[in-house]
Amino acid sequence: MPARKICRGCNTSFTNSGYLSHLLQTRRLPCIRVRQEEEADGLFGLEEVVIDDNNEAEPHTEASSPQAFEGDYFGDYAPDDFDDFDRYQGDSDDNFDPLAGDAEPPLDTDEDPDDEDNEDNEAQDAQNYEDEFAWEAPPLSPPSRSPSLPAEDDDQQAHGDLRRRTFCVPFPNATAGHPLPNSRGQTEYEAFKTTTDGTGNNPYAPFALKVDWEFARWAKMRGPGSTAIPQLLGLSFKTSNELNGIIDKNLTSGRPRFTRREIIVAGEVFEVFYRDVLSCVRALFGDPEFAGLLVFAPECHYADSDHTVCVYFDMHTGKWWWAQQVTTIVPIIISSDKTQLTLFGSKVAYPVYMTIGNLPKEIRRKPSRRSQILLAYLPTTKLTHIASLPARRRALTNLYHACMSRILKPLRQAGVDGMMLASGDGVLRRGHPLFAVHIGDYPEQVLVVGCKTGECPKCPIPANEIGESTDCARGLRDFKKVVNALQTADAGPRTFSRACREAGIKHIQDPYWVHLPFVNIYQSITPDILHQLCQGVMKHLIAWIIDAYGAEEIDAHCRRFPPNHHVRLFLKGITKLQRVTGKEHADICRFLLGLVIGIPLPPGASPSQLVRAVRALLDFLYLVQYPAHTSTTLGLLKMALERFHDNKEVFVDLGIRAHFKIPKLHSLDHYIECIKLFGTTDNYDTQYTERLHIDFAKDAYRATNRKDEFPQMTLWLERHEKIMRHEACAPWCTVEHVKAVRLNVAQQCYGAGYLHDALACFIARYRYPQASGAEIEEIALGIHIRRHWTFPVFHKLRFVLEDAQALGIMDDIQDVAHVRPERRDKQGRRVPGRFDTVLVRETRSDAAIGMKRYCVGCVRMLFQLRKSATDELFPMLMAPSHLAYVEWFTAFTEPDPVHGMYKISRCRGPAGERLADVIEVRNILRSCHLYPVFGATVSRNWTSSTVLDSCNDFLFNPFCDQHMYMMVV
């Protein structure tokens, strides 16, 4: 064993040559001092080593026996110095994988988190710096400059169209998307109140207390099923079974339960768990969180006033919806894909998800918005009892379509006749649920349409012509011919086989889409960026580039890219990466063009041709992911694809490819037409549905005992949805009940001086909504409010703010309005009253522009009428729920030209009295804040608790929070 030396700076053992290399390359200060000391003592000499790549290797004199490895330029090595470089261990420390989920290594809670973050970043930078000096093969030959990529004219008009406001043309039929006249259904929030607590006094019902609800939410969403903690906390339920009983009996999810059915194929019985698809449509269409976001009619958007440049983004801007529109269309979007449930073993789930195209794409692609519903679990059997492989494949296909036919069968009649649908605001419409899109990867697409592997699932191009050229206008398969072939199933096996072969379809017994109305399945198959581009074409392109230039040179370029916030560095190269994900391929594409520029190719090959091919595919990848497209940007997309096909022969010249018969490459021809039909690709990309596997399959499986798991998974999902619905509904406009007070006490303590008259006028308006103002006053005089009645009063009004942009991208914001009279605390100290100002929806028909849609009021009292009073005051009517006594401010006019804020004042009557009304709490939008107009000198008599009563003029504050600022501005 060769002698070893120990570095005094780091106490690390090296061989003699390894010790020399260590001191030459070290950046550690103690080791640098050791090198300087040895240089001063003459024990360490620096030599300049020159490697002449032009010298030819000397001929071997001994070729009979292999020579023992004795080291390389950097010295000899001991066995312990070798790493397993064949296995890719990541781009950083062994215990830190930036793609494993957590963005940082675990923190030490004993230290300052900020200091720890800095230390982690420094450690990562140091590791990256050391990786920069890792050994790599020397260059094979001096690099020669390749011809630069010819500059192309930038189409400014194409991108400029996306930065201008579009010109919208609505659907010409006046009934498209319109609600039914004089009809209103029950909203989900109203149904929630009736099913949980009929009195409305407990917003956490059926849980007795708030702590019961919070623990139940934690236990079912995140925590374990322990029984010790409920007993320790003194909850109303003691065991997990009791908690499950409360959830199962008293909570509703707003979504249908799962049904178990048996399907017999090839003499074997299979279980399928699914939900009623029409009930799922009602649940999504009627979700109150989507009330202001649903789209009911198609629109054509143009970038110019002449209506020549079309704009496509959401599904309702595509041509498919425009062509199908009758009254109200509900596009059904189905996605299906198998997923592995365990890291080891063969546990697999086959979930089917559903959503509707009426929701904006920003909502559909966020799992947290609950816009996707798990529709079914399909059987995952491999049918191993069928010995013949062709028969087994045919049976698997028939099993899939038999299950999907059972699940989607209700759409057949509902798509033609329509169904009554209530949106989240209670408005009724007649909707026609039509199957629109089936999202899946290539194997799923082949299974759906019934073509053979290697063929295009959309067009009839021969398999041997796939990838030879591009034609974005290529027609689809003949759907009528396929349907006619499937109808020959009863004519005998030979006739059926011949007809299916001529139509280009497998022998499928009754595909699920053949009976669905207004469906062309070849049109419904959509592009898939994740599998077709990132994991398909770009994966092939990266492999071709590595074959063309060699792994050593590619990795050498990877190690020399400068850092950037948006660019991930692969300091160990990309050629030895294993099990590369779609995200990693996308990260590589950020610098892929820089890898190929400047590297020479073998003689006779054109580097510029390869560069143009790479640039063309990168242009296509980035263009196709635009959130909005115009006719001109689609033209750029087509040109990028044509440029690749014009230059792809360079890979054949290099001997890398013999042909381009790649179905995923051919699928790029269909992207443009799909964007025109269904909107941009982020409407139907599988990367958004792949994320659903975690919530609807993997987490559900972990909650089971791994035996007969699917019934347990469906039950767990139902309970999970019930908790999520209760969480969404319970905090909506809830109030904290304090006590019941008499009318005279309310007028005195809460300052509601005109409560009697205001309440009488409210009752008159509620009973006779069409009456005029004078008639209301006359009717109110005849309404008798008994003095002995008591009113339950409330001191806080809580609600979840609506999305100010109406796009569904903002997080939920909790808001509170306080309505509390003066009181004494436990120490007897005076606590002043607090009556907050709120923003109320204006009910006038002419107030629908800007801030004129709202008005400001000061809430003096929150109360509720008891059942005995509502029975007397509202006979034969559904009584109102929570009410508010509000003192009004003047209406919004125009903002000040200097500071841009609105000025408002107290509304007063002829005698100076404050004008007030009783309104329903549901008309209150949120709390608001006012600036008092102090004048040149502020009155010293005003205080924070009295300024709303003392001051008369105010400025509306738009800067109280981000939500308010977005509303006002």
N, C-alpha and C positions, 0 to 999 in steps of 0.2 A: 504494500500500500504506500503510495507516495507520501512524503512528509507534508505536514500541514502547518499553517501559520495562523495565529489568532490576532485579529485586529484589536488594538487597545482601545480604539474609539467606540466600537459596537460590540466587542467580545464575541465576534463571530469567527468560526473556523473556516479557513480556505486552504486550497492547495497553493503551491508557490505561484503558479501562473494566475490562478483565480484571485489570489491576494493582490497581485499586480493590477489585474483588471478592475478589482473593487476600488482600489485607491485612485485609479485613473478616472472612474466614472462617478464616484460618490458625490453626493450633495449634502451629506451630513457634516455639520461643523466639527464634531470631535474627530471624525475620520479625516477631514481635511487637515486638521492640526497634526495628526499622525503622519500624513503624507509630507507636510512641510518640514516636520522634524527629521524624517528620513532623508529628504532632499538635502537638508542642511548638513547632515552627517555623512552624505555621500553614499548612503545605502540604497538609494532609490533613484533610478535614472529614467528620464522620460525619453522615449525613442519615437521617432516619426516613422511610421510603417506605411509603405506605399504598395498598393496592390495594382499591378499592371494587367488589366484585362486583355490587352492586345497580345501579350506573350502567349504563345501556344504551349500547351501542356507537354511536358517531357514524356517520351514514350516509356511505357512500363517495361521494366526488365524482368520482373517476376510476376508472371500472370497466372501461375498455377494455383497459388493459395491466397485466400483473402487476407488482407492485413488487419491486424488488431487496431481498434479505434484508440488513438492516443490523444485526442483533443483536436482543437481547431485554433483559429487565430487568437481566441481569447484564453487559451490555455487548456490544461488537463482538467478532467472532472472525476469526481468520486460518484459512486452510485446514488448517494443521497442528494446529489446536486441536480438530478434529472427530475423534471416534472412530467406528468402525463399530458403532453401537449395535444394528444389526439382528441381529448375530451374538452369541449368548450365549457368553461366554468363561469362565463359572464365577463363583463367588462370592468369589474371592480372587485372589491373585497369578497372573500368567499361567503361571508355571512350577510352580504347586502346585494340584493338583486333588484334593480330599479323597476323591473317589470313584474315583480312578484306580488304587487298589490300595494304595499306600504311604500310611500315615497322616501322614507328615511329609515335608518336603522333605529332600534329601540333607544329611547332616551333614558339617561340616568336621572331619576327624580331628585337626587340630592343636590344637583347643580342647577344653575340658572339655565333655563331652556334656550335663551338667546345665545349664551356663551356656548352651549352644547351644539347648537346649529352651526355656529361658526367653526367649532372644532371639527365637526363632521365634514363640512365643506372643505376645510383645509386638508383633512386626512384624505378625502377623495381626490383633491387636486394633486396632493403629493403622490398618491398611487398612480394617477394618470401620468404625472411627470416621469415617474420611474418606468412606466410602460412605454414611454416615448423612446427610451434607450434600450429597450429589449432587443435581443439579437434578431437579425433578419438577414436573408440572403442578399449578397451584393447584386447590383444590376447586371443583367446579362450583356447589355451593350449600351453605349452612350445614347441617351434619348435624342431622337431627332424631332424637329418641329413638324407637326402635321398641319395640313392646310386648315385655316380657320373656318369656322362655320359661316357660310354666307348669311349675311344679315337679311332678314325678311321685314317687309314693311308692316309696321304695327297698324292694326285696324282700330284706330281710335274711335270710329263711329260705333263699332260693335260693342265696345265696353262703355262708351258714353251713353248708349241707350239704357244701360242698366242703372245709371246714376240719375236718371230723370224720372219724374212722376209719370206713371202710366195713364193711358186713356182707357177707361173701362167702358165696355159695352155690355149691358145686362142682357139676359135672355129675353127675347121678344114676347114670350107668352106671359101675360100678366099674372096668371095663376101659379107660376113656377115658384115653389118654395113658400107660397103664402099660407098663413094659418087658416083654419076653418072658421067661418063667421060665427060669432056669439057662442064660443065654446072655450072652455078652460078645464084642464085636468088638474089633478092633485100633484103638487111638486114632491120631490123626494124628501125635502126638509119637512114638509107638512105630514107626509106619511111617516117619517121618522118620529115626529112628536106623538102621533096617534098610536104608534106601536110600542113606544117605550114608556111614556108616562102621560096618561090622559089628562091629568091636571096641569101639566107643564111647569110644576113647581120644582122639579128636580131635573136639571139638565143632564145629570149623569145616570139617570135611570136606564136600565134596571138595577144599577149598582146603588147601594144605599148612600154611600159617601163618596166624596171626591177621591180620597185615598184608596178606596176599593177599586175605582175605575183606573187610577194611575198604576196601581199594582197589576191589575189584570192586563192592561196594555203592555206593561213591561214583561210580564210573564209569557204572553202569547207572541210578542213581537221579538223579544231578545233573550229573556231569561229562562232559567230551567224550571222544571215542574216540581220544585221542592215544596213540601208541606210544612216545614218548620217556620218559614218566614211569615206566612199568613197568621199562624198562631202567635208569633212574636209581636206582630204589628196589631193584633186585635181586629182583624178584618171580619167582615160579615160572612165570608166563606172560609172554610178551614182546610179544604183539600182541593187538589187540582180537579177532581171529579165534580165537586160542587161548582167550581168556577166554570168548567166545561158545560155543566147543566144550565147555568145562567146564560152563557153565550148561545147555546143551542136553542133554548126555549124562548129567550126574550130579546135577542138581537137579530137583526136582519142585515143582510149584506147588500140588498138592492140588486143582487145578481142571482140567477137561478142555481139550484142545486145540481149536483152531478147525478146522472142516471147510468146505471149499469145494464148493459145488454150483452147478449150472447150472439155471436155470428158463427155459422158453420161453413167452413171451407175445406174441401177435400176430406170430408168425414171427420174433421176435428173442430172442437168448439173453442172459440176465442172470446175473451172478454174485451169490451170497449167501454170506456167511461167518457161520457160526453154530456154537454148541456144543451138545452133548447136554444137553438140559434136565434129565434125570434125574440126570446126573452133577453138574450144578450144584446140584441139590437136595441130593445127598449131601455135596458140599463145604461148603455152608453149614450143613447140619444137623450135620455131624461136625467142624466147626471147634472145636478145644479152647478157643479164646478165648471161645466162646459156651456152653461146657459148663454153667455154672451159671445161664445166663440164658434158655435156651429155655423156652417155654411149650408144654405138650403137650395141654392140655384147656381148654375154655371155662369161664368163670365168670360168674355174675351178681352184681354188686355193688349194694348198696343203702345209702342214706344213713341209714335208720332201721331200728330193730329189727323193725318191722311189715312190712318189705319192700314198701313202697309207692312210694318215691322211688328210681328206678334211677340208677346212676352208670355213665358210659361214659368210658373213656380209651384203653387199648390195644385192639388188634383182637380179642383173646380175650374182651373184655367185651361185644362186640357180638352182635346176634341172629343174624347170618349163621353164625358159627362154631357157635353153640349148635344151630342147625337142621341143620347138616351133619355134626355129630360122630358118628363111629363108634368106631374104636379110637384112632387118632392122625391128626389132620388136619394137613396141611402146606399152608397157604394160599399160593398162588403170586401174587405181585404183579408185574405187568408194566408197564413204562413205556416209551414211545417218543416220539421227537421229533427232527426234523431240526435240524442245527446247522451254521453257517457255519464252515469251517476256515480261511479266509483273510480278511483285511480287504479285499483287492481280488481280483477274479476270481470264479469261480463254483464253487469247490471246496466241496462239501457232503458231510456224512456223515449217515447215518440210523441211529444206534445204538438198540438195544433192550436195556434193563436188566431184571434180575430180582432179586428178593429173596423172602424167605419171611416170613409173618406170625407165625411162632413167635418171632421176635426182637422184643424190645421196641422201641417206636418211638424211644427215645433212642439205640439202636444203629443202627437203619436210616437215620436221618437224618444220620449222621456219616460222611463219606467215609473218614476215617482209620481207621475200624473194619473196613473191607473187608467190609461186609455186603451190598454190591450187586455183582452180577456182570454184566459186559458179555456179554450173551447172543448178540447178532448185530449185523452190519452189513447193513442192507437196501439194495437198489439205489436209486440216486438219479437214475435217468434221467428225462427229461421226455417221452420217446417222441415227439420232434418229427417222426419219419418218418410218423406217422399224421396225415393232413391234417385229418380231421374232428375238431372240438373235443369234441363229445359222446363220440365213439368213443375219443378219447384219454383222456378222464377215466374212462371205463368200464374201459379197459385198465389205467390206473394203479391203480385200485381193485382190480381182479382180481390184478394183480401183487403188491400189498401182501398181500392175503389168501392168495395162493398161497405166498408166502415164509413168512408167519406160520403157515400150516397145516403146512408142512414142519418148522418149528422146534418147534412145540408138539404135534406128532403123538404123541410118546411118552406124553403125559399122558392120552391116551384110555384106554388099558388100565391104566396104573398108577393112575389115579384110581379105578377100579372095583375092581381086584384088590389094590391095595396093593403095597408094596415094602419090603424090609428096609432099615432105616436105623439107623446107629450114631451116637449123639451123641458129643460131644467127650470124654466120660468112658468111652467104650467100651460103653455100654449099648445093647442092640438093641431096636428097636421096629418094628412094622409100621405104616408110614405111608402115607397116601393123599394124594398131591399133587393138590390141586384148584385150578383157576383161580378166583381170587377177585376181583381188581381189575385194571383197566387204567387207568393214569394217563396223562393227556395234556391238551393244551390243546383249545380248541373245534374247530379244523380236524382235529386228530387224532381227537377223539371222533366227528365226522361221518364220517371215513374208516372208523373201526372199525365203527360200527353200520350204516353204509350209508344214512343219511338225507340229505336235501338241506340245503345251506347255508341258514341262516335258520330252520331247524326245531329243535326241542328233541331232543337225542339220547336222551332218557330217556322222555318222555311223549308221547302223541299229540295234544297241544294244537295246534289250527290255527295256521298262521303268522300270520294276521291278528289273532289274539287274544293273542299273546305280549306280555307286559308290561302288559296292561290291568288285571289284578287279581292277587291272590296266593291260592294255595290249596296249602298245604303237604301236604295229604293227597291230592293228585292222583295217580291211579294211573299205572302204567308202561304202556309199549306192550305189545301182546299178543304175547308171545314165541312161543306155539304157532302163532298165525296166520302169523307171519313164517316160521317153519320150514316150515309147510305150503306157503307160497308158493314157497319156495326149492326144494322137492321137485318142483315142476312144470317144472324146467328141461328135462327130457327130453320134455315134452309139446308142444314147439314154441315158437318165439320169441314168437308172439302170445299164447298162453296164459300163458307165463312172464311176459311184460311186463304183462299184465292183472293177474295174481295179485300181482306185486310192487307195482304201483301201488296196488292195493286195500290191501295190507298196509303201505304207506308206507315201502318200502325200494327202493333202487336195484337194478339188474339185476346182482347179484353172483353169480359162479359159485363156490359152495362157500365161504362165509366161514369163517375159521379157528375161530370159536367154535361153529359149529353142531354139531360132533361131539364137543365136550368134555363130559364128564359133569357133571351137576348145575350147569350154567351158565345163567344168564339175563344176557345181555350188557347189557341195559338196567339191570339192578341193579348190574352191575360197573362202570359208568361213575360216577366219583366227582367231588366238587367240586374246584375248583382256585382257591385264594385268590389266587395270584400273577396269573393271567391273567383270571379272572372278576371279582375284586374290585379289586385294586390297579391292574392294567393295563386293567380293563374298566369296571366301574360307577363306581369312584372317579375314574377318568380322565374319564368323561363328566360326572360331578358337578362337578369342578373347572372344566371348560370351560363348563358352564352358569352357574356362579357368576360367571365372568369376563364372560360375555355379559350377565348380569343387572346387574352393578354397574359394569362398565367396567374396563379394564386399569389406568388411572391410579390409581383409588381402591384397587383390590386391591393393587397394588404399594406404594402409600403405607402401607397397613396392614402389609404384610410387613416394611417397613423399620423398624417401630417395636415389634416384639416384643422383650421383654427376653431376654437370653441365658440359657441353661440347658444343663446337661450333656447332657440327653436330647433337646433340641430344636435342630434345625439351622436356622440363620438364612439366609434368602434376601434379603440386603440389596440385591440388584439386582432383586428382584421375581420373580414366578413366571410372568408372562404371556408372556415371551419365551423361556422354556426350550424347548429342542429336544431330541428323542430322549430324553424323560424315562423313566427306568427305573422298575421297580416299587418299588425301595427309595426313590427320590425321591418317588414318589406317597405312599408310606407316611409319609415325613418331612413332607410337606405336610399329611397328615391329622392330624398332631399339633397343628396350630394352625388347621385349616380352619374350625372353628366360630367362632373368634375373628375371622375375616375378615368374617363376614356379620352379626355382631351390631352394631347401631348404624348401619348404612349404610341410607339410605332407598331405596326402590324408586320407580319411576314411579307417578303417581297411579292409584289403583284397584287396585294390587297389594298383597298382604298380606305385609309382611316377616316377621311371626310364622309364617306358613304355610311360607315358605321355610326359616326357621330350624328349624322342626320337621322338615322333610324332610331337611335336612342332619344334624340330630342323630340322626334315626332310622337313616340309613345308617351313621353313625359308630358308633352303638351296635351295629348288626349286625356291622360290621367287627371290632370289638374283642371282642364276645361270641363270635363264631364261632371265634376263635383261642384260646379257653380250652383249656388242656391236659387238663382234665377237665370233663365236663358231667353235669348231673343232669336229671331230668324238669322241674324248675322252671326251670333256666337255659335249657333248650330252649324253654320257654314264653315266657321273656323274648325269646329270639331271634325267635320267631314274632310277638310283639307289636311288636318293632322294625320288622320288615318290613311289617306291617300299617299302622303309623304312616306309613311312607314313602308307601305307596300311597294313603293317605288325604289326603296333602298334596302329592303330585307334580303336581297340576294347576296349581300356581302357575307352573311352567315353561311350560305351554301358554298361560296367561293373559299371560305376558310375551312371548310370540311366540318363545320359544327352541326349543321342541319342538312338533311337530305330532302326534307319537305317541310311544309308548314300546315299539315293536316291536324290542327289543334282546334277543337270546337270552341274553346274559350276565346281564341283569337278571332274566330269567325263571328262570335256573338257580338263583337263590337259594332258590326254592321247594323244591328237593330237598335242601338241606343238612341239614335236621333228620332226615329219614329215613335219609340216608347215615350220619350220626353214630350213629343207633341200630343200623344194620347193621354198620358196620365200625369204630366208635370215632371219636374226635375227628379233626378235619381234618388235624392234623399227622402222621397215619398215611399220608396219600396226597397231600400237597401237592407240586406240581411244582417249587417253589423248591428242594427238596432234590435232586431228580433233575437239575435244570438244572446244578447244580454239578458233576455227574459228567461233563459234556461236556469239562471242562478236562482231567481225568485220562485219560479213555477215548477221546477223539477229538482234541482240539486238541494236547495234548502228544505223542500218538502220531503225529500227522501231521507235526509239526515234526521228528521223528526220521527221517523218510523222505527220499528224494531227489526227491519230488514227481512221480514217474513210477510208474504202477501201484502206487499207495500202499497199498491195502487189504491185500495180502499182507504188506507190510512192517509195517503198523500192528499186525496181529494177532500177528506174530512178536515185535515189540517189547513188546506187552502181555504175552505169555506169559513172556518173560524178566523183565519187570518184576515180575510176580506171583511168579516163582520166587525172586527176590531178596528180596521182601517176606516170603515164607513162611520162607525160611532165616533172615531177621533175627528173625522171631517165634519160631522153634523153637530156634535155636542157643543163645540165652542162657537158655532155660528149664532151670533146675535143672542147669546145667553145673558141672563140678568141674575143678580144676586138678590134674593128675597130677604127682607128684613122683618117686617111686621105689617099688620093691618092698622090703618088709621081712619078716623071719621072725616067727613067732609070739612067740618069747621077746623079741625086740627091740621089737615093738609093745607088749607088756605093760610093758616097762621104760620106754621113751622116751615113750610116749603115756599112761601111767598107766592102761592098760586091763587092770587086774589080773585080771579074771575073763573075759577075752575068749574063752578056750577053752570054758568052760562056757556062756557066753551065746550063742556061735555055735552050739554043739551044740543048745541049746534052740530057737534060731531055725530051724535046719534041720528039727528035729522038727515044729515048728508049721507050717512051710511045706509039709512033706510030708503031714502029717495035720492039716488045719485043724479037724476036728470033734473031736479028742481033748481030754480034760480036762487040767487042770493036772498032776495026779499022773501021768497017762499020758504027758504030754510029758516030764516029768522021767525017767521010766523009759526012754522011747525014746532020750532024749538020752544016757543012759549007754552005749548001744550004738553011738553014732555015733563013728567014728574019724576024727579030724582029724590028719593027718600033720605031724610037727614040721618036716620039711624044706620044707613048702609056703611059698611067699612070697605076700604080698598087696600089690598095687599100692595105695598110699595117696595121699590127696589132702589139700591144705591149705586149700582154699577151697571153699565151697559157694555158688553163685550161683543166684538165681532171680528171676523176675518176680512181684511180689505180685499176688494176685487183687484184684478190685474189692471193697472192704469193704462197699459198699452193694448189690452185686449188681445195679446198674442200668447198668453199662457207661459211666459218665460220668466216672470218674476216669482220670487219665493213668497210664501204666505206671510203676511204682516199682521200681527195681532194689534188691535186698537181697543182702547177703553175710554169711555166717557163717564165721569163721576157726577153723581147727582145726590149730594148729601147735605142735610141741614146742619146748623150749628149744634154742637154737642160738647160734652165734657169727657175727658179721658179718665183713666183709672186713678190718676192723681188729683182729679178735680180741676184740671186746667182747661181753659176754654179753647175749643177747637173751632175755628170759623167754618162756616158752610162753604160748599163748593158746588157751583152749578156750571158745568162746562157748556161751551158752544159747540154746535154740531153743524154738519153740512147735510141738508135735506134735499131729496130729489124734488124738483119742481114738476107739478102735475099739469101745468098749463100746456096746451097744444102748441103755442107759438114760442115756447122757450126750449129750444132744442139745439142751440148753437153755443159752443164754448161754455163759459161759466154761467151763462143764463139758464143752463139746465138745472142749476142748483140755487138754493137760498140758504141763508144762515139763520139759525135760531138758538136761543139759550134754553136749555132743558131745565125746567124747575121741578119736574116731578115725573117719575116713572111708576106706573101703577097698572093694575089689572082689575077687571070687574069680576066679581064672584059669579058663580053659576046661577044663583037665585036672581041676581040682577040682570044677567044677560037673557035669561028666559023671559023676563018681563019686558025688557027694553028691545030685544031683537027677536020677536016671535017669527017663526018660520024662516029664520035666516041663520047662516053660519056666523056666530059671534066673532068679533075681532079678538085677537090675543092681547099682547102687551101694548099699552098706550103711553103716550108722553104728552105732558103739558109744556108747550114751547112758546117762548116770547120771541117775536119776529124782529129781524133787522130788514132794512130796505134792500131792494133787489140790486143785483150787480148791473152796472152800467158800462162804462169804459174805463180801462186802467189809466192811471196817471201817466202823462207823457214823459215825466222825468224818472221816477223810480219804478213805474210799471205795476204798482199795486192798486187794488180796488179799494175805494172808500165806501163804507156803509155806515148807517146810523140806526138808532133805535126807531122802530115803528111806533108812533104814538097817535092816539085818537084826538078828537077836538079838545078834550079837557086835559091833555097831556098824559093820559093813561097809556100804559104799554099794551100794545095789541098782542093777543095770544090766541092760540088754538090748541085743540087736542088732536093729535095725529097718531097713526099707527107706527109702531117702532120700526116696522119693516121698511118704511120710507126714509129712515135715517141712513145715510151712506157711511159716515165716519165722523170722528171728532175734528175740530178745526181750532185754530189759534188766531187771536186778533191783537193787533197793535193799537193801543189807545192813541188818539190824536192829542198829544200833550200841549201843543201850542208853544209859544215862546218860553213860557215858564210853567213848569208842572205844578199842579196844586199839591201842597204838602199834606192835605187831608186825605188824598188817595192812598190806598194800600193795595197790595197784590190781591187781597181777598175781597176788596170792595170796589175795585176800579171798574168792573163790568157793570155795577149798579150806578156808580158815580159819574162815569164818562158817558157821553152821548154819541160821539163820532169815533170810528175805528177804521183801521187799515187791515185788510185781509192778508194774513201772513202765508206766502207760498213756500217758505223755506223751513217749515216745521219738520218735514221729513221728505225723503225721496219720492214717496208715493204722491204726496201733495204737490210737490214741484212738477211732477210729470203730468198731473191732472190740470194744473193751472197753465203751465207753459205749453 
